Amino acid sequence: MSIDDVTGPFGAPVPESVEAELRANELNLFDATAVAVSSVAPAYSLASTVTAVFVIVGIGLRSPAVIILSFIPVLFVAMSYFHLNRRNPNCGASYSWLSQVVHPTVGWYNGWVQVATSVLFCTTAPLLAGTYTLQFLHSAFHAFSNHTIHSAGPIGIVSALWLILVTFICVYGIRWTTNAQWVMVIIEYVCVIGFSLGGIIKVAVSHPHFSRSFNASWLDPFHLHGWSAIAQGLALGVFFFWGWDTALNLNEETKDASKTPGRAGIIAMWLLLVVFTMNIVAIQMLLSPAQIANQGSAVLFFFGQQFAGKWASYVMIFAVLSSTVATTQTTLLPAARISYAMSRDKVFPALFGTIHPKFKTPALGTVVLAMISLFGILLSTLSTSANTFFQNLVLNIGVLVAFYYGITGLACAWAFRRTLGKGTWKNLTMVVAPFIGGAVLIFVCYQVIKSAGMSAIWDDVILLMGLPLVILVRQRTIDKEPFFSQPQIAYDTID
């Protein structure tokens, strides 16, 4: 294949450095689904966010209702990803779709938000892995003092080592990455589901101290009150489900690229709803509200200990560790693919567009993004409490995810607007549901930032920084590349 035969979207020739392509037809539906569910990382999400929902937002025992309420708009957005991917299976996913159906400026801005959010997450997630690693070594082998395992410096060092390992696997190849995801997803799902069922059975049979019986009102979203609390709860709920769209960013490496990734994302959403709801219900049945509130990111560790003793807490630590490593890996993956797609369109630095000739991965871009995250981890060691630093960022990430999910849902409704009246079910899943999901998530983004004020500084920085950047890129490339002058399209068939 000659360089003249290799073209990017809109007929633009790609740079010589990207003559090598991603490894096509490598993943099947099971692989894509494993990546999607492990990207969300139930054990990690539960460990990092349950206490935040319970205490910070003030939802309390209505936490399962927040999960159910959050599931609905995110599922609607998953439908939009499915339909947009059918028409344009591009590894840039929503970056590419928005560029085509809304405006290239909007697409570039959305791509920036996704990459920046992923880098921010790859700074925070390894911190939890570092915390749990030290906790495990301290509890099992008395390797470190109690002061050491809660110190930002040691946590930062261990976190950096985990990030380096994850980066190596991502660079080495998509098959290595997927095989690693299979192992980690089996570990965490067996642990989380098994312990959740065990905790529920234990309460039903022996009624341990502080436990309570299941109450159906926990699942009722209509018992939630206050727009601010609901919006913050939804932002954290979106963070719970964030990650299923990784399967869409791997579409160019997946068999039947126009359908398999979208199906994997929707299947993952339903699986995750069951797992999250079951675990939070089990936690609330076995632990008292005060115990949940006091545990922070160690809530699953404590839950396992209360369920079956010290050995179970070790198993749960291992599950959270594998989950955290898995989600860090599958957050770095899509960020590298999005930046690769943007570089392929010549609207992002060229180094992100290089494909390793042997591994068939955007190796250099992956390493650069990991180095930025590594710098963030090192900065966190200057914080008096890495745990506080981490918790403050969870809500911020949820808001950013709500933004780019929401704008993609609205874009899907706009893209298929001409199909209205040509098929009731298709119109519901292509236009109505994506519009509702997108509008709800954009409202959540606005409401949380409005209520948080200066505490939402990370959201403000990332969202505002994208504006001058997209203007600068547009001015420098509009006369040289076809990206910003591409015509917008709308789909007029439901096929």
HELIX and SHEET records of a PDB file:
HELIX    1   1 ILE A    3  ASP A    5  5                                   3    
HELIX    2   2 PRO A    9  GLY A   11  5                                   3    
HELIX    3   3 GLU A   16  VAL A   18  5                                   3    
HELIX    4   4 LEU A   29  VAL A   40  1                                  12    
HELIX    5   5 PRO A   42  THR A   51  1                                  10    
HELIX    6   6 ALA A   52  ILE A   56  3                                   5    
HELIX    7   7 GLY A   60  ARG A   62  5                                   3    
HELIX    8   8 SER A   63  ARG A   87  1                                  25    
HELIX    9   9 SER A   94  VAL A  101  1                                   8    
HELIX   10  10 PRO A  104  PHE A  141  1                                  38    
HELIX   11  11 ASN A  146  ILE A  149  1                                   4    
HELIX   12  12 ALA A  152  TYR A  172  1                                  21    
HELIX   13  13 ILE A  174  SER A  206  1                                  33    
HELIX   14  14 ALA A  216  LEU A  219  5                                   4    
HELIX   15  15 PRO A  221  HIS A  223  5                                   3    
HELIX   16  16 TRP A  227  PHE A  241  1                                  15    
HELIX   17  17 THR A  246  ASN A  249  1                                   4    
HELIX   18  18 ASN A  251  GLU A  253  5                                   3    
HELIX   19  19 THR A  260  LEU A  286  1                                  27    
HELIX   20  20 PRO A  289  GLN A  295  1                                   7    
HELIX   21  21 GLY A  296  ALA A  298  5                                   3    
HELIX   22  22 VAL A  299  ALA A  308  1                                  10    
HELIX   23  23 LYS A  310  ARG A  344  1                                  35    
HELIX   24  24 ALA A  350  GLY A  353  5                                   4    
HELIX   25  25 ALA A  363  SER A  380  1                                  18    
HELIX   26  26 ALA A  386  ALA A  415  1                                  30    
HELIX   27  27 ARG A  417  THR A  419  5                                   3    
HELIX   28  28 THR A  424  ASN A  427  1                                   4    
HELIX   29  29 LEU A  428  VAL A  432  3                                   5    
HELIX   30  30 ALA A  433  ALA A  452  1                                  20    
HELIX   31  31 GLY A  453  ALA A  456  5                                   4    
HELIX   32  32 ILE A  457  THR A  477  1                                  21    
HELIX   33  33 PHE A  483  SER A  485  5                                   3    
END                                                                             
